[in-house]
Structures are given as structure tokens and as C-alpha cells.
Amino acid sequence: MHVVIADDHPIFRSGLKFLLETSFQNIVIDQFENGGDLIEFVKTTLPDIIIVDIDMPVKNGLEVCEVITEMEIDSKVIVLTMYKDVEMLKLAFYNGAKGYLVKDNTSEELVDCIQTVMDGKTFMAKDVRELGQTLFTTDKAKLQISELIGSLTQTELKTLKLVSQKLSSKEIANLLFVSVKSVENYRSRICKKLNLDARNNSLLLWIMDNKAILDNIKEFD
């Protein structure tokens, strides 16, 4: 497993590296002190896990999440921060993070988080889990839907939000500066990831049923 750590505190990076090396076999670790260098590295090397702090020079952790998401690669980003507020939690997952850890509990939850994220699921630290349930919903079924939304690329997510605003494929194409055919392909991929039948109105019906979740995402328009 290849893990990249980005944090501007060298002592913290060293401690995190030691913890990872004692917890996982056959692990390769690279370290960076800012988000800019990390992004340049990822352009040529694709790590399995990217662990980022939110407060970093050049590019912060949220900006890193957004760039990595737009690159549409398989690397999964885990945010590791001191912030425990719901706004940072929202922004992290909206920008593409798959895990959210609080530095106070790093040693207790880091291994569990990495294993969960590598399995294709999302992970929230126990200190913010209640906030996360409030954010997405306390209904387990809808929490699973939120995880499905998290599997969408940034372009697919933008398309879904525009569809929810009752825009036609042509109108969406004009807003995204792509062809109508591209929009239809986005919609098809969205339906596949949401386990919907793309041949009927299932996407529109799904949007109606899950408007509350989509409204939370729209706060970041």
C-alpha cells in the first residue's frame, strides 16, 4: 500500500509515519509539507491513500481534495485535522474526501479509517460522527444513499445537481461547456452508480425522494 502524508508540521508527520509503519506491512510512505507539492507528486504517481491536514501552505487540504476529485483517479483522500465543526465536515466530503479524522484520536482510529476507505466506504471520526449523521440523515438507508453520492465524480455531481433543478440536457451542456451527448453519458454513469435504471424516469424519481440530501449539497453552489 502506498500512502502520502501532507502536513506542515514535521514532528506530526514523523509520528504519523511511525504509526502507519507499525500498523501495516509492505507500506510505502511519502511526505510533503504543503498541498502544492503533493498535487505535483500525484500527477505522476498514484498513491492508494492521501492523508491531508486542512491548514497547509500553498494549497490547503480542502483544495487538495477538490483537485484530486477533479483528476478522477483512484487515490482516496482522508482529511486529518483539529476541526470538529460540521461546516468543515461538510466541506471535506463535498470536495471529495472519503474519510475524516480528528487529530486528538489519530492512533485509535487511523487503521480503521484506512481499511474502511480502502473498502470503498466513507469513515467519520467518532468525535464528529454525530454531526455527520445530522448532516446526511439519521436514517440508515439514506446514509447509504449519501455514500452512493460520494462515489460520483465532481462532474457527475454537478450534473446531478443541475438535473435536480429541472434543467434539460441541452441546458446542462451549455452550463458545463460540453456536448449534449456528454451530458447523457454523465446521466447514464450517475444512474449506474446510484443503482438506477437509466432507461426510464428513475433518476428524476430518485431526486424527488432524496431532495433533502441534495439540498445539503446545494449549499456549496
C-alpha positions in Angstrom: 0.0 0.0 0.0 1.3 3.5 -0.9 0.3 6.3 1.4 1.1 10.0 1.1 1.1 12.4 4.1 0.7 16.1 3.7 1.1 18.2 6.9 3.2 21.3 7.6 4.3 20.0 11.0 7.3 17.7 10.6 7.1 16.2 14.1 3.5 15.2 13.5 4.3 13.8 10.1 7.1 11.7 11.7 4.8 10.4 14.4 2.1 9.5 11.8 4.7 7.7 9.6 5.8 5.6 12.6 2.2 4.7 13.4 1.5 3.7 9.8 4.7 1.6 9.5 3.9 -0.3 12.7 0.3 -0.9 11.7 0.6 -2.0 8.1 3.0 -4.4 6.3 4.5 -3.6 2.9 3.7 0.1 3.2 5.4 2.9 1.2 5.1 6.4 2.7 5.9 9.8 1.1 5.7 13.0 2.9 5.0 16.7 1.9 4.7 19.9 3.9 2.3 21.6 1.6 -0.6 20.8 -0.7 1.1 22.2 -3.8 4.0 19.8 -3.8 1.6 16.9 -3.0 -0.6 17.7 -6.1 2.5 17.8 -8.3 3.6 14.4 -7.0 0.2 12.9 -7.6 0.3 14.0 -11.3 2.9 11.4 -11.9 2.4 8.9 -9.0 -0.9 7.4 -7.9 -0.9 6.5 -4.2 -3.7 4.4 -2.6 -4.3 6.8 0.3 -3.6 10.6 0.6 -3.8 11.9 4.2 -4.0 15.7 4.3 -4.3 18.4 7.0 -6.8 21.2 6.3 -4.4 24.1 7.3 -1.4 23.9 4.9 0.5 26.4 2.8 0.2 26.8 -1.0 -2.9 24.6 -1.2 -5.0 23.6 1.9 -6.4 20.2 2.4 -9.9 21.1 1.1 -8.3 22.4 -2.1 -6.3 19.2 -2.4 -9.5 17.2 -2.1 -11.1 19.2 -4.9 -8.1 18.8 -7.2 -7.8 15.1 -6.6 -11.5 14.6 -7.2 -11.4 16.5 -10.5 -8.4 14.4 -11.6 -10.8 11.4 -11.4 -8.1 9.0 -10.1 -8.5 6.1 -7.7 -6.4 7.7 -4.9 -8.6 8.2 -1.8 -8.3 11.3 0.4 -8.5 11.3 4.2 -8.7 14.6 6.0 -6.9 14.6 9.3 -7.5 17.8 11.2 -8.1 19.5 14.5 -11.5 20.9 13.3 -14.6 19.2 14.8 -17.3 21.5 13.4 -20.0 20.5 10.9 -19.0 23.1 8.3 -15.6 21.6 7.9 -17.0 18.2 7.8 -19.5 19.2 5.1 -16.8 20.9 3.0 -14.4 17.9 3.3 -16.9 15.4 2.0 -18.4 17.8 -0.6 -14.9 18.3 -2.0 -14.3 14.5 -2.3 -12.8 13.3 0.9 -13.6 9.7 1.8 -12.5 9.9 5.4 -12.5 12.5 8.2 -10.2 12.0 11.2 -9.6 14.3 14.2 -6.0 14.6 15.4 -7.0 14.0 19.0 -7.9 10.4 18.2 -5.5 9.6 15.4 -3.9 6.5 16.9 -7.2 5.0 17.8 -9.0 5.4 14.5 -6.4 5.7 11.8 -6.1 2.0 10.9 -9.9 1.5 11.0 -10.3 4.6 8.8 -7.8 3.4 6.2 -9.3 -0.1 6.0 -12.8 1.3 5.7 -11.8 3.8 2.9 -9.9 1.1 1.0 -13.1 -1.0 1.1 -14.8 1.8 -0.8 -16.8 3.2 2.2 -16.6 6.5 4.0 -15.4 7.0 7.5 -16.0 9.7 10.1 -14.1 10.1 13.4 -16.2 9.3 16.5 -15.8 12.9 17.6 -17.8 14.1 14.5 -19.9 11.1 13.8 -23.0 12.5 15.4 -22.6 15.7 13.3 -22.2 13.6 10.2 -25.4 11.7 11.0 -27.2 15.0 11.4 -25.7 16.2 8.2 -26.6 13.3 6.0 -29.6 11.9 8.0 -30.1 9.5 10.9 -32.0 7.2 8.6 -29.6 4.3 7.8 -31.0 3.8 4.3 -30.5 7.5 3.4 -27.0 7.4 4.9 -26.2 4.6 2.4 -27.6 6.9 -0.4 -25.2 9.6 0.8 -22.3 7.2 0.4 -23.5 6.4 -3.2 -23.5 10.2 -3.9 -20.0 10.3 -2.6 -18.9 7.8 -5.3 -19.8 10.4 -8.0 -17.1 12.4 -9.7 -17.2 16.2 -9.4 -18.6 16.5 -13.0 -21.3 13.8 -12.3 -22.2 15.6 -9.0 -22.6 18.9 -10.8 -24.7 17.2 -13.4 -26.9 15.6 -10.8 -27.5 18.9 -9.1 -28.4 20.6 -12.4 -30.8 17.7 -13.2 -32.4 18.3 -9.8 -33.0 21.9 -10.8 -35.2 20.6 -13.7 -32.7 21.7 -16.4 -32.7 19.8 -19.8 -29.7 18.0 -21.1 -29.1 20.9 -23.6 -29.2 23.5 -20.8 -26.8 21.5 -18.7 -24.5 21.0 -21.6 -24.4 24.8 -22.1 -23.6 25.4 -18.5 -20.9 22.8 -18.3 -19.5 23.7 -21.8 -19.8 20.1 -23.1 -21.9 18.4 -25.7 -25.4 17.1 -25.1 -24.0 13.6 -25.7 -21.5 14.1 -22.9 -24.4 15.1 -20.5 -26.3 11.9 -21.5 -23.2 9.9 -20.7 -22.9 11.6 -17.3 -26.5 10.8 -16.6 -26.0 7.2 -17.6 -23.0 6.9 -15.3 -24.9 8.6 -12.4 -27.7 6.1 -12.8 -25.3 3.2 -12.8 -23.6 4.4 -9.6 -26.9 5.0 -7.9 -28.2 1.6 -9.0 -31.0 3.1 -11.1 -32.4 2.1 -14.5 -31.3 4.7 -17.0 -34.0 3.9 -19.5 -36.9 5.5 -17.7 -37.6 8.4 -15.3 -35.9 6.7 -12.3 -33.3 9.4 -11.9 -36.0 12.1 -11.6 -38.0 10.0 -9.2 -34.8 9.3 -7.1 -34.2 13.1 -7.0 -37.7 13.7 -5.7 -37.3 11.1 -3.0 -33.9 12.4 -1.9 -34.3 16.1 -2.2 -33.3 16.8 1.4 -29.8 15.2 0.8 -29.4 17.1 -2.4 -30.4 20.4 -0.8 -27.5 19.9 1.7 -25.1 19.5 -1.2 -26.5 22.6 -3.0 -25.4 24.8 -0.1 -22.0 24.7 -1.8 -23.1 26.1 -5.2 
